[in-house]
């Protein structure tokens, strides 16, 4: 991989990781409701889960989905249903605390990692990255390089969203403000499902 291609890969990884999407909306809400430290397992789970998804797509899962489009449709529907359930739980959250909310704990490492496998935006990112940045002349090395580039860029990118949520905790300590923030985050998360299911 040339230096120019690697820079383009890192730029793609950064832009696709930091722009709004299901993971980032959930991290923003988690930062508000649980604080940065309690959201770290969620952030790490995103990175590890997405790395494993990239490796899976790069090592042949993408071809399997092309061969069996109904499997891709099933994954999109499962991911969309799960996102809607999460949106509902976030919208019902009512207090900035370690408990007493609609979802009384942040997403765990394992939940966040597994979620990447049904996250429509993650699939789009993974398939696009592997199609554009891997090289037929060095398939395994280029797949590993793409997945590693995303791993290095992803954590700081998603941390920004959790950090922003944490910064809002003081402002949203007012129960009425928090209620409307969580409802808005639930609606935005639910709305993010629509374009990804087309």
N, C-alpha and C positions, 0 to 999 in steps of 0.2 A: 504494500500500500504506500503510495507516494505521500509526501508531507502535505501536499494540497488536499488530497483525498482525506487524510486523517483530520486535518483542520475542518473540512466540510462535515465529516462525521461527528466531531465534537460539537460543532455548531448545531447540527441537526439534533443531536442528543440533548443539548441544552434547551433549545427552543421547544422541543416536544415534551421535555420533562417539566419545564417551568410554566408552560401555558396552562390555562384552566382546563380541568378535566376531573373525572370522578375522584381520583386519588387526592388531588390538591384541594378540592372542596371539602373532602372528609378530613384532611389534615388541618385545614383552617378551622373547621368546627371543633376538632379534637383539641387544638391549641387553645381555643377559647374555653372549652368546657373542662379540660383536664390539665392544661399547662404543657410546657415544652417537654419536661423530663418524662412525664408519663406517656407522652406521644412517641418517644424514641423507638420503642419496639415496633410500632406501626410503621414508622419511617424506614427502619432497617428491613422489616418484612417486605415492604414495597420493593426495595432494592434487590433483595435476594430472590423474591418471586419473579421480578421482571428479568433478572439475569437468567434464571432457569427457563423462563419463557423464550427469551432470545436464543438460548442454546438449543432448546427444543425445536424452534422454528428453523434455525440455521442448520440443524442436523437432519431435517427432513419432515418435520411436522407440517410445515407450510405446504409441501407437496401433497401430503395426505389430505389436508383440507381442500386443496384444489381438486383432488380426485373424488372426494366425497363432500360436495357442497352442503348436503343436509347436516353434516357434522358441524360445519361452520355456522349454519343457521341455528342449530341447537345450542351451541356455545353462546351466540349472540343473545338468544332468548333467555338463557339461564343467567347470563351476565346482566341483562336488562332487568330481569325480575329481582335479582339480588340487589342491584342498585336502587330500585324503587323501594324495596324493604328498608335498606339503609337510609334512604331519604326520609321515609316515614319515621324511623327511629330518631334521626337527627331533629326533625321538625317537632317531635314531642319533647325533646330535652328542655328542661326548664330552669336549671340552676348551675352556676359555676361552682363546682365542688367535686369532691372525690366520690360522691354518691348522690342519690336522690334525683337522678335525671332519667329521662326515658331510656337512655343507654347509659347505665351507671358505671361503665368502665370504658377506657379507650380500646380500640381494636388491638388485638394481640399480634405478635410477630407472625404466628402461624396463619391467622385469619387474613392478615394483609398479604402474606406471600401467596396463599391459595387464591385470593381474590384476583391476583394478576392474571390467572388463567381463565377467568371469565369476564375480565374487564375489556369491553370492546375497544377503548382507546389504546390499551396496551397491545392488543392484537394488531391493530392498524400500524402502530409504531414499530412493532417487531417485524412484521412482514415487509413493511417499507424499508426499514434499515437493512434487513438481510438481502432484499432484492437489489438495493442500490449499492451497498458498500462491501459486499463480499466478492471474492475473486475466485473464478473457477480454477485458476492455476494454483491456488493455495486455499482450498475450501475450509479446512479445519482451523488453520491459523487465522484466516480472515474472520470466521465466525467468532472465534475466541476474542479477537481484537475488537470487533463491534460490540460484543457483550461486555467486555471490560471497559471500553470507553463509556458506555451507558452507565455502568456501575459507578464509575468515578464521578460522572457528572450528575447522576440522579440524586444522590443523597443531599448534596448542598442545595440542589434545586427544590426538592420537596421540603427540606428543612426551612426554607424561606417562608413557605405557606404556614407551617406549624408555628414558626416564630412570629409571623404577623398575627396569627390567631391569639398567641400568648400575649402579645402587646395590646390586644383589644380587651383582655380580661378585665382590667380596671374600669373601662368605659362600660362594659357589658355586665358589671356587677349588679346593676339595676335589673331586677327580675323582668320588668316590662321590656326593656331594651333587649335582654337576652332572649326572651320568648320570641320576639319578632326577628331577631338575628337568626335563631335556629330554624324558625319557620322559613325564612328567606333562603337559608342554606339548603334546607330540605327541598324546597321548590326548585332551586338552581340545580341541585344534584339530580333531581328527577328530570328536569328539562334537558340535562346533558345526555340523557339516554336517547332522546329522539334522533339527533343526527347520526349517532353511531349505529343505529339499528336499520338504517336505510340500505 
